[in-house]
């Protein structure tokens, strides 16, 4: 299982379109994802104070796009990257993220 943090509006739009594309896809060529133990750090680095977030639970065996595990230069950790749109049926769970401000 891998995970992706997104805003509620982005996810609701994706469901209506039938696929999800993060803002990073056209810019960097992939959608950022995380392993379970990396989510806390991702939230602290990029999403502090946001109240509209969802955590997508992604079954990587269902992905239609290529998945690569690559080292992030900013943290020197290996993160999963999805090289293409995320097919909705690969998302097996969606959970609201509750953060302290």
N, C-alpha and C positions, 0 to 999 in steps of 0.2 A: 504494500500500500504506500502511495505517496500522497502529498497534500499540497493544496494551493490556496492562498489567501486572496480573496477578491471582495469587492464591494457588492452589496445586495443588488443594486441597479444593474451592474454589469452581468451578474448571474441571471437575473430575471430576463434581461435582453437576450442572453445566450440561449436560454431555454426556449424562447419564442422563435429563435433563428434555427435551432437544432444543433448548434456548435458554439464553442467558446473560443474567443481570441483575446488574450491579454494585450495591453498596450505595448508590451515588450516584443510581441511577435513580429510586427513589421519593422521595428527598430533594431532588435538584436537577433532576430531569426528564430527565437524560441520563447516558450512560456516557462517562467521560473516555477519550480516546485520544490518541495522540501521533504525530508524524512521526518518522522514524528518528533524526534529529539531536537530538530532544528527550528521548529515552529516558534518557540518562545523567543529566540534570538531574532528571527525575521520580524516578528511583531514589534520587538523593542527597537530595531534599527529603522524600520520603514513605516510603521503604522501607529505610532504612539498617539493616543488620544482619539483615534477614529472609533466611531460607534456604529458604523454601518457595515461591519465586516462579516463574511462567511468563510468557513473553512470547508473546502471541497475535499472529499475523500475519494481518491482516484485509484481504481484497480488497474495497475499498469499492464496487466495481461489483456485488457480490453482496449487499450489505446490503438488507434489507427495510425497515428503519427509516430515517428521514430522517437525513442527515448534514449538519452545519453546521460550518463553520470559524469559530471565534469567538475574540476576544481574551480572554485570561485577565487578570483584574485584578491577580493576585498577581505575574505575571512580565512582563506586557505583550507576550506572545507569542501568536500565533494557533495554537490547538489544534483538532483535530477532535473534535466531540461527536456521539455517536450517540443520537438522540432516540427510544428504544424499546429493546426487547430485542434482543440480538445473536443472529441466526440462526446456528446452528452451521456451516452450509455456507458461510458467508462467511469462516470461519477456515480459511486455507489452510496454516498452519504453526503449530506450538507448540514453543517452545524453552525449556529450563530456563535460568534466570538464575543465574549463579554470581557471587556478590559476596564481597568481602573483609569480614570483620566490622568 
